[in-house]
Amino acid sequence: MASKNIHETIGGYHPEVIVKQLGFEDHKEVGLLMNNLEVATVTLSESKAQYDKVKGLLNTETTSNLTQLKKAFILPMHNVSTDRLKAALKEHKISVTNDYEKADFIIPHTNCYDSYSSIENIPQTKMMFHLKNGYYSNTHREVVKDYHKETGNNVILDKRALGDRYQHNIDYESLPYDSYVFSNMAIMIADMVEQDELDVVQTDTILNQSANRVPITEELMEDLKNMIGSYSSTDEEIAMAGKIIPTIDPTGEPYLLYTYAEFLENNSYKYNRNKDVLYWLEKHDIESLACKNAEQAIQYFENRDMLDSRCFRALEVLCRKQIQISNRELYTFKVQVKPEYRKYMK
């Protein structure tokens, strides 16, 4: 039985054989301090290609057909709430398990990997990470000394391991400048995906097939403004809006997304702890849209194949209002849409 602890081995079995099956050639075992009482063994490689391979296996969707799937394993620290994912999966009669060995598929996310440098604090929940210009130290804590003595493995030095001490006061050595570090869970799941024992289904595939999605409309967005757009908004109104926003589907109405982007961005601070709202805001690039003028918004949607005649005509009206021309006392000017955009005027 597999644990949701990303560093725990299965039945005491360390994935050395699995590491080799995945193509690792230069790997080594090192330690990573979890807390003051425990050091976990992780796998370190200098190969970016190997890092990209494992990341690709964990994140590349293998199927979008949910009809044949029964059990899902959500990769730890997902940026969408478990409750929302469970609700969306329940519509397809899919349950969630904490044991990836019992799952049919995994639900990945970008929060399971990251990059760090020097002695930054490395979260214990990262399944894999890139450490640049890092160090190891084997003598600065008793638990580290014991681990090194028992295993012979070097221990990565990060801010948590350093504690209240200063780096120049301890013995340390440099890691390879580019070190790629993998938890046991990352290696085991990547191997299962490569062996076709697990499928990978993206979060958006699941959420986009939910019957709870609500089409974006001007009426809906105005209702949200009335609920949270003032200082007098109640906690109940803010909470209710927090449940509505993640269900909004802006497909086919990108100009409304732009129209209300500034309002959404200005009120995003009210949802700093709401993973579902934050995920939705990031997915639809609200922060970026809020900073664009109408002309930039047209180009933005065009570059993403989201621009149609309805969107263009709505935003072009705003563009005309934003035109600035000097020397108007002496000259008259005629404004015309460029030929390449006239197809959107039909």
C-alpha positions as CSV (number, residue, x, y, z in Angstrom):
1,M,0.0,0.0,0.0
2,A,1.4,3.3,-1.1
3,S,1.4,6.3,1.3
4,K,0.6,9.9,0.4
5,N,3.9,10.8,2.1
6,I,6.0,11.7,-1.0
7,H,9.2,10.4,0.5
8,E,7.9,7.1,1.9
9,T,9.1,3.9,0.3
10,I,6.7,1.1,-0.4
11,G,7.2,-1.8,2.0
12,G,10.8,-0.6,2.7
13,Y,11.6,-0.9,-1.0
14,H,13.8,1.8,-2.3
15,P,13.2,2.5,-6.0
16,E,16.7,1.9,-7.2
17,V,15.5,-0.5,-9.9
18,I,12.8,1.9,-10.9
19,V,15.3,4.8,-11.2
20,K,17.3,2.8,-13.7
21,Q,14.2,1.8,-15.6
22,L,13.4,5.5,-16.0
23,G,16.9,6.0,-17.6
24,F,18.8,7.6,-14.8
25,E,22.6,7.2,-15.3
26,D,24.3,9.7,-13.0
27,H,21.9,9.6,-10.0
28,K,22.9,9.4,-6.4
29,E,21.0,9.3,-3.1
30,V,21.1,12.3,-0.8
31,G,19.3,13.4,2.3
32,L,16.7,16.2,2.8
33,L,15.8,17.3,6.3
34,M,12.1,17.1,6.8
35,N,12.0,18.2,10.4
36,N,14.3,18.3,13.4
37,L,13.9,14.5,13.9
38,E,13.9,13.0,10.4
39,V,16.0,13.1,7.2
40,A,14.3,11.7,4.0
41,T,16.3,10.0,1.2
42,V,15.8,11.6,-2.2
43,T,17.4,11.0,-5.6
44,L,19.7,13.6,-7.1
45,S,20.7,13.8,-10.8
46,E,22.6,16.4,-12.8
47,S,20.6,15.6,-16.0
48,K,18.1,18.2,-17.0
49,A,16.9,15.8,-19.7
50,Q,16.0,13.3,-17.0
51,Y,14.2,16.0,-15.0
52,D,12.2,17.1,-18.0
53,K,11.3,13.4,-18.8
54,V,9.9,12.8,-15.3
55,K,8.1,16.1,-15.3
56,G,6.7,15.3,-18.7
57,L,5.5,11.9,-17.5
58,L,3.8,13.4,-14.5
59,N,2.1,16.3,-16.4
60,T,1.4,15.1,-20.0
61,E,-2.3,14.1,-20.4
62,T,-2.7,10.5,-21.6
63,T,-6.5,10.5,-21.8
64,S,-9.4,12.9,-21.6
65,N,-12.1,10.1,-21.6
66,L,-13.4,9.8,-18.0
67,T,-15.9,7.1,-18.7
68,Q,-13.6,4.2,-18.1
69,L,-11.9,5.6,-15.0
70,K,-12.9,4.7,-11.5
71,K,-10.3,6.0,-9.0
72,A,-8.2,9.2,-9.0
73,F,-5.0,10.1,-7.1
74,I,-4.5,13.8,-6.7
75,L,-0.8,14.8,-6.6
76,P,-0.1,16.4,-3.2
77,M,-0.5,20.2,-2.8
78,H,-2.8,20.6,-5.7
79,N,-3.8,24.3,-6.4
80,V,-7.4,23.3,-6.7
81,S,-9.3,22.3,-3.6
82,T,-9.9,18.6,-3.0
83,D,-13.6,19.3,-2.4
84,R,-14.0,20.9,-5.8
85,L,-12.1,18.1,-7.6
86,K,-14.1,15.4,-5.7
87,A,-17.4,17.1,-6.6
88,A,-16.4,17.3,-10.3
89,L,-15.2,13.6,-10.3
90,K,-18.4,12.4,-8.5
91,E,-20.4,13.5,-11.6
92,H,-18.5,10.8,-13.5
93,K,-18.8,8.2,-10.6
94,I,-15.1,8.5,-9.9
95,S,-13.7,8.4,-6.4
96,V,-10.5,9.7,-4.9
97,T,-7.9,7.5,-3.3
98,N,-4.9,8.4,-1.2
99,D,-3.1,5.3,-2.5
100,Y,-1.7,5.8,-6.0
101,E,-1.2,2.0,-6.4
102,K,-5.0,1.7,-6.3
103,A,-5.7,4.6,-8.7
104,D,-6.5,4.4,-12.4
105,F,-5.1,7.9,-13.1
106,I,-3.4,10.9,-11.5
107,I,-4.4,14.5,-11.5
108,P,-1.3,16.6,-11.9
109,H,-0.6,20.3,-11.3
110,T,2.3,22.7,-11.6
111,N,2.7,23.2,-7.8
112,C,4.4,19.8,-7.4
113,Y,7.7,21.0,-8.8
114,D,9.7,24.3,-8.5
115,S,13.2,25.8,-8.7
116,Y,15.4,27.1,-5.8
117,S,18.8,28.4,-5.4
118,S,21.5,28.5,-2.7
119,I,20.0,27.8,0.7
120,E,16.4,28.9,0.1
121,N,13.7,27.1,2.1
122,I,12.6,24.0,0.2
123,P,9.1,23.0,1.0
124,Q,8.8,19.4,2.2
125,T,5.8,18.8,-0.1
126,K,7.6,19.3,-3.5
127,M,7.7,16.1,-5.4
128,M,10.7,17.3,-7.4
129,F,12.8,20.4,-7.7
130,H,15.7,22.0,-9.4
131,L,18.4,23.3,-7.0
132,K,20.9,25.8,-8.5
133,N,24.2,26.6,-6.7
134,G,23.2,24.5,-3.7
135,Y,25.2,23.0,-0.8
136,Y,25.2,20.1,1.5
137,S,26.3,19.8,5.1
138,N,26.6,16.6,7.2
139,T,27.6,17.9,10.6
140,H,25.5,20.9,11.7
141,R,22.7,18.9,13.4
142,E,22.7,15.6,15.3
143,V,19.9,14.1,13.2
144,V,22.0,15.0,10.1
145,K,25.2,13.5,11.6
146,D,23.3,10.3,12.4
147,Y,21.8,10.0,9.0
148,H,25.1,10.6,7.2
149,K,26.9,8.1,9.5
150,E,24.2,5.5,8.8
151,T,23.8,5.9,5.1
152,G,26.9,7.7,3.8
153,N,24.6,10.1,1.9
154,N,25.3,13.8,1.8
155,V,22.4,16.0,3.2
156,I,21.1,19.0,1.2
157,L,21.5,22.3,3.1
158,D,18.5,24.6,3.0
159,K,17.1,27.3,5.2
160,R,15.1,24.9,7.3
161,A,18.1,22.7,7.9
162,L,20.3,25.7,8.7
163,G,17.8,26.9,11.4
164,D,19.1,29.9,13.4
165,R,22.7,29.3,12.5
166,Y,24.8,31.1,9.9
167,Q,26.2,29.3,6.9
168,H,29.7,30.6,7.4
169,N,29.8,29.0,10.9
170,I,29.2,25.5,9.7
171,D,31.1,23.0,7.4
172,Y,29.5,22.7,4.0
173,E,30.4,21.8,0.4
174,S,28.9,22.6,-2.9
175,L,26.4,20.4,-4.7
176,P,26.6,20.1,-8.5
177,Y,25.7,23.6,-9.8
178,D,22.5,22.3,-11.4
179,S,21.0,19.6,-9.2
180,Y,17.7,17.9,-10.0
181,V,16.1,16.3,-7.0
182,F,13.3,13.7,-7.0
183,S,11.1,12.3,-4.2
184,N,10.3,8.6,-4.2
185,M,6.7,9.3,-5.1
186,A,7.8,11.2,-8.2
187,I,9.9,8.3,-9.4
188,M,7.4,5.6,-8.6
189,I,4.5,7.4,-10.3
190,A,6.5,8.4,-13.3
191,D,7.5,4.8,-13.8
192,M,3.9,3.6,-13.5
193,V,2.8,6.2,-16.1
194,E,5.6,5.1,-18.4
195,Q,4.6,1.4,-18.0
196,D,0.9,2.3,-18.8
197,E,-0.2,1.4,-15.3
198,L,-1.5,4.9,-14.6
199,D,-3.2,7.5,-16.8
200,V,-2.8,11.2,-16.5
201,V,-5.8,13.5,-16.7
202,Q,-5.4,17.3,-16.5
203,T,-7.3,19.3,-14.0
204,D,-9.0,21.4,-16.7
205,T,-10.2,18.3,-18.5
206,I,-12.1,17.3,-15.3
207,L,-13.4,20.8,-14.4
208,N,-14.4,21.6,-18.0
209,Q,-16.6,18.4,-18.1
210,S,-18.5,19.5,-15.0
211,A,-22.2,20.3,-15.3
212,N,-21.7,23.0,-12.7
213,R,-20.1,25.4,-15.1
214,V,-21.9,28.7,-15.5
215,P,-21.6,30.7,-18.8
216,I,-20.3,34.2,-18.3
217,T,-22.9,37.0,-18.8
218,E,-23.0,40.7,-18.1
219,E,-25.9,40.1,-15.7
220,L,-23.8,37.5,-13.7
221,M,-20.8,39.8,-13.6
222,E,-22.9,42.7,-12.4
223,D,-24.4,40.6,-9.7
224,L,-20.8,39.7,-8.6
225,K,-19.9,43.4,-8.5
226,N,-22.9,44.1,-6.3
227,M,-21.9,41.3,-4.0
228,I,-18.2,42.0,-3.5
229,G,-17.4,45.3,-5.2
230,S,-17.9,47.6,-2.2
231,Y,-16.4,48.0,1.3
232,S,-19.8,47.1,2.7
233,S,-19.8,43.6,1.3
234,T,-20.5,41.0,4.0
235,D,-18.5,37.9,4.7
236,E,-21.5,35.9,3.4
237,E,-21.6,37.7,0.1
238,I,-17.8,37.3,-0.3
239,A,-18.0,33.6,0.5
240,M,-20.9,33.1,-1.9
241,A,-19.1,34.9,-4.7
242,G,-16.0,32.7,-4.0
243,K,-18.1,29.7,-4.8
244,I,-19.5,31.2,-8.0
245,I,-16.3,32.6,-9.6
246,P,-14.5,29.2,-10.1
247,T,-17.6,27.9,-12.0
248,I,-17.7,30.7,-14.5
249,D,-17.1,29.7,-18.1
250,P,-15.9,32.6,-20.3
251,T,-15.8,30.5,-23.5
252,G,-17.1,32.5,-26.4
253,E,-17.3,35.8,-24.4
254,P,-13.7,36.9,-24.0
255,Y,-14.7,40.6,-24.2
256,L,-16.7,40.2,-21.0
257,L,-13.6,38.6,-19.3
258,Y,-11.6,41.7,-20.3
259,T,-14.4,44.1,-19.3
260,Y,-14.5,42.8,-15.7
261,A,-10.8,41.8,-15.4
262,E,-9.9,45.0,-13.5
263,F,-12.8,44.5,-11.1
264,L,-11.8,40.9,-10.5
265,E,-8.1,41.8,-10.0
266,N,-9.0,44.6,-7.6
267,N,-11.0,42.2,-5.4
268,S,-8.7,39.2,-5.7
269,Y,-7.1,40.0,-2.3
270,K,-10.4,38.9,-0.7
271,Y,-9.6,35.3,-1.8
272,N,-5.9,35.0,-0.8
273,R,-6.8,31.7,0.9
274,N,-9.3,30.4,-1.7
275,K,-7.4,28.0,-3.9
276,D,-10.3,27.6,-6.4
277,V,-10.7,31.3,-7.0
278,L,-6.9,31.8,-7.3
279,Y,-6.7,28.9,-9.7
280,W,-9.5,30.4,-11.9
281,L,-7.9,33.9,-11.8
282,E,-4.5,32.5,-12.9
283,K,-6.0,30.2,-15.5
284,H,-7.7,33.1,-17.2
285,D,-4.8,35.5,-16.8
286,I,-6.9,38.1,-15.0
287,E,-3.9,40.0,-13.6
288,S,-2.5,40.5,-17.1
289,L,-5.8,41.4,-18.7
290,A,-6.5,44.0,-16.1
291,C,-3.4,45.9,-17.1
292,K,-4.3,46.1,-20.9
293,N,-6.0,48.7,-22.9
294,A,-8.7,47.7,-25.4
295,E,-6.2,47.5,-28.3
296,Q,-3.8,45.3,-26.4
297,A,-6.8,43.1,-25.4
298,I,-7.7,42.6,-29.0
299,Q,-4.1,41.5,-29.8
300,Y,-4.1,39.3,-26.7
301,F,-7.2,37.4,-27.7
302,E,-6.0,37.2,-31.4
303,N,-2.8,35.6,-30.3
304,R,-4.7,33.0,-28.4
305,D,-7.2,32.3,-31.1
306,M,-10.0,33.7,-29.0
307,L,-10.9,36.7,-31.1
308,D,-14.1,36.6,-33.1
309,S,-16.3,39.3,-34.7
310,R,-18.4,39.8,-31.6
311,C,-15.4,40.3,-29.4
312,F,-13.7,42.5,-31.9
313,R,-16.6,44.8,-32.4
314,A,-17.2,45.2,-28.6
315,L,-13.5,46.1,-28.0
316,E,-13.1,48.2,-31.1
317,V,-15.7,50.6,-29.7
318,L,-13.5,51.1,-26.7
319,C,-10.4,51.5,-28.9
320,R,-11.9,54.4,-30.7
321,K,-12.6,56.1,-27.3
322,Q,-9.0,55.7,-26.4
323,I,-7.5,57.2,-29.6
324,Q,-5.4,60.2,-29.0
325,I,-4.6,62.7,-31.8
326,S,-2.9,66.0,-31.4
327,N,-2.9,69.1,-33.9
328,R,-6.7,68.9,-34.1
329,E,-7.0,72.7,-34.5
330,L,-5.4,72.5,-38.0
331,Y,-6.2,69.0,-39.3
332,T,-9.0,66.5,-39.7
333,F,-8.3,62.8,-39.4
334,K,-10.1,59.7,-40.7
335,V,-9.8,56.6,-38.6
336,Q,-10.0,53.2,-40.3
337,V,-9.5,49.7,-39.1
338,K,-6.5,48.0,-40.6
339,P,-7.2,45.6,-43.5
340,E,-6.1,42.5,-41.6
341,Y,-8.8,43.2,-38.9
342,R,-11.7,44.1,-41.3
343,K,-12.8,40.5,-41.5
344,Y,-13.9,40.9,-37.9
345,M,-16.2,43.8,-38.9
346,K,-18.5,41.6,-41.0
